[in-house]
Amino acid sequence: MKVYQTNEIKNIALLGSDGAGKTTLTESLLFEGGIIKRRGRVSQKNTVSDYFPVEQEYGYSVFSTVFHVEYNGKKLNIIDCPGSDDFAGAYLTALNVTDTAILLLNGQYGPEVTTQNHFRYTEKLGKPVIFLVNQLDSDKCDYDNCVERLREIYGSKVVQIQYPLNQGPDFNSLIDVLLMKKYSWGPEGGAPTIEDIPASEMDKATELHNKLVEAAAEHDEALMEKFFMEEPLNEDELRLGIRKGLAARGMFPVFCVCAVKDMGVRRLMEFLGNVVPFVDDMPAVKNTAGEEVKPDPNGPTSVFFFKTSVEPHIGDVQYFKVMSGTLKEGDDLTNADRGSKERVAQIYSPAGANREKVEMMVAGDIGCTVKLKDVRVGNTLNGKNCEYRFDFIKYPNSKYSRAIRPVNEADMEKMMGLLSRMHEEDPTWIVDQSKELRQTILYGQGEFHLRTLKWRMENNEKMQIVYDEPRIPYRETITKAARADYRHKKQSGGAGQFGEVHLIVEPYTEGMPEPTVYKFNGQEYRISVKGKDEYPLEWGGKLVFYNAIVGGSIDARFMPAILKGIMSRLEQGPLTGSYARDVRVIVYDGKMHPVDSNEISFMLAGRNAFSEAFRNAGPKILEPIYDVDVLVPADFMGDVMSDLQGRRAIIMGMDSESGFQKLSAKVPLKEMSSYSTALSSLTGGRASFVMNFSGYELVPTDVQNKLIKEFEESNKEDE
């Protein structure tokens, strides 16, 4: 295979909703590029993309597929991404290592919520966007409505380059207003017949052509001047203007294609090869030191690894982008993240499950290799005198979690090893061995996301696992002041234990006045503060601890032991065994013994006094609350709102965003357990949501009583 130079390489991310036809389009692109001799079919499970067993089992893309096409002396590296938001990690990674995004639309539905999610990320990363309307042969295809919807959402930057002459099962021709030609195909698609535009379409085509010319001229001063002089722009000038417009995100071209019949695909590839920005047309990436790293073939060798997959009979296949310099077979490089040495023995240009061997790759190119010893996703390998590191990929917060355990407890260590490896493949699978919840928690982007992992564990690794509902990280606090005394006395042989602690507890809030006088059961307690310490708690909130001992009733050396006892009780509140927070404790009196008092005595006395006072201080349970934003088509708004209200949600507002309805609410975490599944069911998979931690709030009394009862019953079972 030819070694392509930086100015001959284009990197493209292929995005779209489930059902838009990305896998089918990939087959046609590979076929037209001569990489495959026969187009596969999703229904026949023989496509270059979606070749993993789990993808064939479920019928949807789980992993991104990296492939290349050689066309007109250019190399197009394309990453076909999963459509579902459950696999957001894959398309976010792809967008970060490519330079142009194709957003594929199902001609039946036009732009969907997923389209908007994809577009939002392209906006954040400053990537050029091409809209591609597929499935023009569908009975329900409405191209004009698609374009109208796109303009409603994204404005006048949406510019048509093509439009179909006919839609539905008889689709076989379109008008290209960039080249001002008619393209038509026979039943097998492939190479088009190119003709002059019919007279009946000339007015419409000319109008759209003029709009395209104006949009292209807008991003180049010389072209703009020529446009105002009413001089025609030639094809090369138009291409230059469109390329600059794409790079500046000043225009979003719209193309047509029927991927299943291979109609319009060849023309799309021409546009990708001739017009979209090259690698070196886009802004340079910054390394962790904030330095711009340009894709310079003559610069120091630096290679960033963005994806790992485990393939049968091969093992780990690691995908990379050459950020700088030139990578050759046999190069010895240093892992900037792990300090280890690596030799890159073989370099391949990937084509899904297939790979073409190459001797070298230059800056900007995307490839893969095998048999590296110690490389993880996100690592950088550098040549001599280069210390670049990159961390530009920022993954979204998790939206779904399950407690995970092996069916056979003896397999726990093996399970954790497998989970660690899967996290390397997909960083949005996150594993946490929670000390607080006493569970191993697996976090992901949705129910499908975690279901996929379970399938792979059970079918590929022969590891049987169980998903349970994760426990909720409740917090406990108090609502009023209370006091308690506790005497710890124990005699065993000659040695004894003695410690007595008198203390007051009350709710803590920032800025509250210092303690002075308290009254309990008609008796007044005056406080003389000797010392004050504030302890921010790992789990949130504070403990404020006062030493108010007068007259030396408890020696100062025992105060740390009392504090230790209180801290141990904060880690296991009396209501549900959850962490307690936001408590102020005043130790104001007590007794000690000149011989039998020791640290353990006062630790136990402090712990038990605190427990009693806490129970008498109006204890309340706090639950985690999340800010939830749901993006939903207007038709489903009522159903989604009703469902949220049934989950104890407080609706904070409603808004319109890019042609969809945005619903904002505060929802308890407990009620979000299976929300991704429920939302998908309610909307046919056409809505999405994000959630972020907001804070802790008191649970309603009926919920609290239920939680306390459940905790008491579980303790009885344990006994």
Secondary structure as UniProt FT lines:
FT   HELIX           6..8
FT   STRAND          9..16
FT   TURN            18..19
FT   HELIX           22..32
FT   TURN            33..34
FT   TURN            42..45
FT   HELIX           53..58
FT   STRAND          65..71
FT   TURN            72..73
FT   STRAND          74..80
FT   HELIX           85..87
FT   HELIX           88..97
FT   STRAND          100..106
FT   TURN            107..109
FT   HELIX           113..125
FT   STRAND          129..134
FT   TURN            136..137
FT   TURN            139..140
FT   HELIX           143..154
FT   HELIX           155..157
FT   STRAND          158..160
FT   STRAND          162..164
FT   TURN            169..170
FT   STRAND          173..176
FT   TURN            177..180
FT   STRAND          181..184
FT   TURN            187..188
FT   STRAND          193..195
FT   HELIX           199..217
FT   TURN            218..219
FT   HELIX           221..228
FT   TURN            229..230
FT   HELIX           235..247
FT   TURN            248..249
FT   STRAND          252..256
FT   HELIX           259..261
FT   HELIX           265..274
FT   HELIX           279..281
FT   STRAND          285..286
FT   TURN            288..289
FT   STRAND          292..293
FT   TURN            297..298
FT   STRAND          302..311
FT   TURN            312..314
FT   STRAND          315..324
FT   STRAND          326..328
FT   TURN            329..330
FT   STRAND          331..335
FT   TURN            336..338
FT   STRAND          341..344
FT   STRAND          347..351
FT   TURN            352..353
FT   STRAND          354..358
FT   STRAND          360..362
FT   TURN            363..364
FT   STRAND          366..370
FT   TURN            377..378
FT   STRAND          380..382
FT   TURN            384..385
FT   STRAND          400..406
FT   HELIX           409..411
FT   HELIX           412..425
FT   TURN            427..428
FT   STRAND          430..434
FT   TURN            435..438
FT   STRAND          439..444
FT   HELIX           447..459
FT   STRAND          465..468
FT   STRAND          475..477
FT   STRAND          482..492
FT   TURN            493..494
FT   STRAND          495..507
FT   TURN            510..511
FT   STRAND          517..520
FT   TURN            521..522
FT   STRAND          523..526
FT   STRAND          531..536
FT   TURN            538..539
FT   STRAND          542..547
FT   TURN            551..552
FT   HELIX           556..558
FT   HELIX           559..570
FT   TURN            574..576
FT   STRAND          579..580
FT   STRAND          583..591
FT   TURN            594..596
FT   HELIX           599..615
FT   STRAND          620..632
FT   HELIX           634..636
FT   HELIX           637..645
FT   TURN            646..648
FT   STRAND          650..657
FT   TURN            658..659
FT   STRAND          660..668
FT   HELIX           669..672
FT   TURN            673..674
FT   HELIX           675..683
FT   TURN            684..685
FT   STRAND          688..698
FT   HELIX           701..718
//
